[in-house]
């Protein structure tokens, strides 16, 4: 394993402590920051998130991070978005009113159809087997969200069933979105996070 410097973007709405612990347990270095000068030195960025779409985008705007993240993805550098961190990668979101997202994963984020909160353990169903993802067919991960990501099916690598098929893993070049919380998903989450970090450039 090559030790990497993982930049965790601190923009006011992230679940930082558990993500930090999860990445540290894998033997990587951590840079927790909202400063471009710090994050620019990292190998991979993680965009965590807990809260609302509009508040998250406001946080990114306040720290001047929007263009930085867009350019990072445009340059094919690797970034992992977790839960809300994945959702703000969309073109638009409707939580807290219609709001522009980062637009690095095309699509929109809307309320789950049954208006319920998808919380707890649920199984992944791999819809597009990229590299090692087939190993996680039927494996359980921890979810906590009431909005879903609607995007091009060609980008959806895994779904979770909650009254409908909801995208659980979205991959577009160097950008990976995870609707679940790998840092709270025990062994399955740790293994997947490890493979993602080591498999990304």
N, C-alpha and C positions, 0 to 999 in steps of 0.2 A: 504494500500500500504506500502510495506517495502522500505525504502529509500536505494538506492544502490549507490556505488561509481563506476561511469562510466569512464573508461579510454579512452580518445580520443588520438589516436596515431598521434603524430606530426612529420611527416617525410618529410615535405617540399612541399607536393602537395595537401594538404587537404583544404577543405572549412570549416575551423574550426569555425568561428564565428557563422554561422547559425546553425551548429550542436550543438554547446555549448548552444545557446539560446533555441533550441528546447528541449534539454535534461533538462536544468535548469527549463523550464516551467512545466516540469512533476514532479518537486520536488526532483530530484536526485542530488547527489554531482558530481562534475566534476574534473577529473585529466587530464590535457592536458600536455603531456610529450612525449619525445622520449627516456627516460631513463628506462631501465628495472627495476631498483629498485623501481621506482614510479609505473609503470604499473603493476608490480607483486602484488601490494596491492589492485588492483581493482577487482570488482565482474564481470564486463563485459567489453570487449574491443570493441570500434568502430573504424573501419579503413575507414576513409573518403578518397576521392580522386578526384582531378580534374587535367586533363592533359593526358600524354601518359603513356602507360604500361611500356615502358623501363625506362622512367624517374622515375616513381614510384618505380620500383624495385631497381633502383640505389640509391634512397633515403633511402629505407629500409636497403639496404646493407651498406650504409655509416654510418648509426646509429647503426649497429650491431643488427638489429631487426629480421632478417629473421628466424634464428633458434629459437628465443624466441617465435615468433608467431606460428611457426610450432609445437613447444612443447606445447604451450597453447592449441591449437586445439587437439593435440594428447591426452592430459589429459582431454578432454571433457569439457574444460572450454568454456564459451560462448563468441562468437565474431560475430559482425555484420559488414559486408562490404557494403559500400554505393557507387554505381556507379563504378568508377575506383577502389575503394577499394574492391568491389566484384570481379572485373575482375582480379586483381593481385592475387586472391586466386586460380586462375586456374593453370593447369600444365604448359601451355605455352601461350604466346601471340605473335601477329605479328605486333603490332603497334610500329614503330620505329625499325623494324627488329625482327627476331625471338628471343624470350627472354624467359628464364625460369621464371615461377611464383612461388608462395608459395606452390602450389600443395596440398592445403587442401580442395579444391573442384575440383574433377577431370574434366578435359576438356581443351578446347582451346578457345582463344579469337581471332576472325577474324572480318574483315570489314563486315558491314551490306551489304547484297547481292546487293541492288540497289545503293550502294555507296552514299546514302544520309545521312544527319544528322537527327537523330530522336530527335526533340526538341519540347517541349511543353507538353500539357496535353493529356493523353491517358488513356484508360480504362483497368483495370486488368481483366483477365479471369482466374479463379481459376481452375487449372488442377488437383490439389491434395489437398483435404481439410484436412489440419492439424489444429486441435483445432479450433481456431476462424477465420481462413482465409476465410471461406465461407461468412462472413459478408462483404467482400470487393469485391465480384463479381460485375463487372460493374462499380466500383468506380474509379474515376479519380485520377491520380498521375502525378507528373511532371518529365519528362525525358529530358536528354540532353546527347546524346552519338552517336557515329558513328561506334562503334564496338559492337559485340554481343558475348555472352557466349554460347558455344556449349558444352553440357554435357549429361550425362545419363538422359533420360527422367524421370526415377524414382525419381530423385532428384529435378525435376522442380515442384514447387508448384503453380506457376502462370506464365502466358505468357501475352505479349502485342502484338497486331497486327500492324505491320508496313511493309506491303507488304509481310510479312511472320510472323510466330509465333516466337517471340523472348523471351527467358526466362527473366522473370521480378523478380521472387523470387525463389531462390534456397536454399534448406535446407538439410544439411547433419549432422545429430546428433546435436552438439552444435554450428555448423557454419551456419550462415544465410547470404545470399547475396541478396542485393536489387539493381536492376539495376536503379531504379528511385531514386529521392531525397526526402525522407520523410520529411526532414527539410524544404523543399520548397513546400510541398504539402498541406499546410494549415491544415484544420481539419482532413481530412482523414489521412494525413501523421503523424500528432501528435497522433491520436488515435492508429494507427498501431504501431508506435514506442513505445508507452506506453504499449501496449499489448505484444510486443516482449520483452521489458525489464523485465516486470513483469512475463512473462511466461518462461523466461530462468533461468536456475539455476545459 
